[in-house]
Amino acid sequence: MMEKERNDTKFDLIEMREESQTLCLCPKRGNIIQSWKLDEEELIFLKPENYQSKERPTCGCPILFPFCGRNEKDRLYIDDKEYETGIHGIVHTNEWEVLEETKEWVRLKTSSNECTKLMYP
């Protein structure tokens, strides 16, 4: 694990390597892919300003669940119930727990909380 600073907070970045690829993600920031390199060429990157902000990251590659983009009127309808969702679903701002990690892969999980239950059953 690598460490990066965000204002007065430190958080871990997980770096995985396989052949000519390197993937770096940040479980504490919605499990967002912070960097992906292929043959040392940066294909995805997260701007440093995003780490300095406590707001939702605006680049990189987050996990989008249960949808990407926006729903009509920022609402999700499930079983005749209406949920206010915002953009990109609910887990891209959650903190993720690292369950297992090797140099080539990682297994993570996130759980529902009071905030996610307001947006998704």
C-alpha positions as CSV (number, residue, x, y, z in Angstrom):
1,M,0.0,0.0,0.0
2,M,1.1,3.5,-0.8
3,E,0.2,6.5,1.3
4,K,-0.9,10.0,0.0
5,E,-1.8,13.1,1.9
6,R,-5.0,15.1,1.6
7,N,-4.8,18.3,3.7
8,D,-4.3,17.0,7.2
9,T,-5.6,13.4,6.4
10,K,-3.6,10.5,5.2
11,F,-5.2,7.7,3.2
12,D,-3.9,4.5,1.6
13,L,-3.7,3.8,-2.1
14,I,-3.6,0.2,-3.3
15,E,-1.2,-0.5,-6.1
16,M,-1.5,-3.6,-8.2
17,R,0.9,-4.7,-11.0
18,E,0.6,-7.3,-13.7
19,E,3.0,-7.5,-16.6
20,S,3.0,-4.0,-18.2
21,Q,0.1,-2.6,-16.2
22,T,-0.1,-0.8,-12.9
23,L,-3.5,0.1,-11.3
24,C,-3.8,2.3,-8.3
25,L,-7.1,2.7,-6.4
26,C,-8.2,4.4,-3.2
27,P,-10.7,2.5,-1.1
28,K,-11.4,5.4,1.3
29,R,-12.5,7.6,-1.6
30,G,-15.2,5.4,-3.0
31,N,-12.8,2.8,-4.3
32,I,-11.9,5.1,-7.2
33,I,-9.2,4.1,-9.7
34,Q,-6.7,6.9,-9.1
35,S,-4.3,5.8,-11.8
36,W,-4.0,3.1,-14.5
37,K,-0.7,2.8,-16.5
38,L,-0.1,0.6,-19.5
39,D,3.6,0.4,-20.5
40,E,4.2,3.5,-18.2
41,E,1.7,5.5,-20.2
42,E,-1.0,7.1,-17.9
43,L,-4.4,6.1,-19.2
44,I,-6.5,7.2,-16.2
45,F,-5.4,9.7,-13.6
46,L,-7.0,11.5,-10.7
47,K,-6.1,15.2,-10.4
48,P,-4.3,16.1,-7.2
49,E,-6.9,18.8,-6.4
50,N,-9.4,16.0,-5.9
51,Y,-7.4,14.6,-3.0
52,Q,-7.2,18.0,-1.4
53,S,-11.0,18.4,-1.5
54,K,-13.5,16.7,0.8
55,E,-16.0,16.7,-2.1
56,R,-16.8,13.8,-4.4
57,P,-13.9,13.3,-6.9
58,T,-14.6,14.7,-10.4
59,C,-12.3,12.5,-12.4
60,G,-10.6,9.1,-12.1
61,C,-12.7,6.1,-12.4
62,P,-15.2,5.4,-9.6
63,I,-17.5,2.4,-9.1
64,L,-21.0,3.5,-10.3
65,F,-23.8,1.6,-8.6
66,P,-26.7,1.1,-9.2
67,F,-26.4,3.4,-12.3
68,C,-24.1,5.8,-14.0
69,G,-25.0,9.4,-14.9
70,R,-28.2,10.9,-13.7
71,N,-31.7,9.5,-13.4
72,E,-34.7,11.6,-14.4
73,K,-35.1,14.3,-11.8
74,D,-32.3,12.6,-9.8
75,R,-34.8,10.0,-8.6
76,L,-34.7,6.2,-8.6
77,Y,-37.9,4.2,-8.5
78,I,-38.0,0.7,-7.0
79,D,-41.1,-1.2,-6.1
80,D,-43.3,1.9,-6.3
81,K,-41.0,3.8,-3.9
82,E,-39.0,6.9,-4.8
83,Y,-35.4,7.5,-3.8
84,E,-33.5,10.8,-4.2
85,T,-30.1,9.7,-5.7
86,G,-28.0,12.5,-7.2
87,I,-25.4,11.5,-9.8
88,H,-23.7,8.1,-10.3
89,G,-25.5,6.1,-7.7
90,I,-24.5,5.6,-4.1
91,V,-21.2,3.7,-3.6
92,H,-18.7,6.1,-5.3
93,T,-18.5,8.1,-2.1
94,N,-18.5,5.2,0.3
95,E,-15.4,4.0,2.2
96,W,-14.5,0.5,1.1
97,E,-12.9,-2.2,3.3
98,V,-9.9,-4.2,2.0
99,L,-10.6,-7.9,2.6
100,E,-7.7,-9.4,0.8
101,E,-4.8,-8.0,-1.2
102,T,-2.0,-9.4,-3.4
103,K,0.3,-7.7,-5.8
104,E,-2.0,-8.6,-8.7
105,W,-5.6,-8.3,-7.2
106,V,-7.6,-7.0,-4.3
107,R,-11.0,-7.9,-2.8
108,L,-12.9,-5.1,-1.2
109,K,-16.4,-4.5,0.1
110,T,-18.6,-1.6,1.1
111,S,-21.7,-1.8,3.1
112,S,-25.0,0.1,3.3
113,N,-25.2,2.9,5.9
114,E,-27.9,5.5,6.9
115,C,-27.0,7.7,3.9
116,T,-27.1,4.9,1.3
117,K,-30.4,3.5,2.6
118,L,-32.0,6.9,1.9
119,M,-31.0,6.6,-1.7
120,Y,-31.3,2.8,-2.3
121,P,-33.2,0.1,-0.4
